[in-house]
Amino acid sequence: MSALQKLQEKIEQWRVDHEALKSENAQLRTELSNASGAQGEKDTVIETLRRELAEKDAEIEKIIAQVESLLS
């Protein structure tokens, strides 16, 4: 096998490896994007639940104040 053939085989193998790495990189970017989107959705749900909890706390405080007023 000549040096030129060996060089051509190496170049072809590098090209194949490069294409595989590009494909894997694209897949990882997609997975990262999906994970970021899912995290954003979870953050929105958490914020909504925190607001609801604050509203419930305010309602409870109001009821406690009314009960205390009735007992006075």
Summary of the structure (lengths in Angstrom):
residues: 72
radius of gyration: 31.0
end to end distance: 103.1
largest distance: 103.5
contacts: 137
relative contact order: 0.05
helix: 96%
strand: 0%
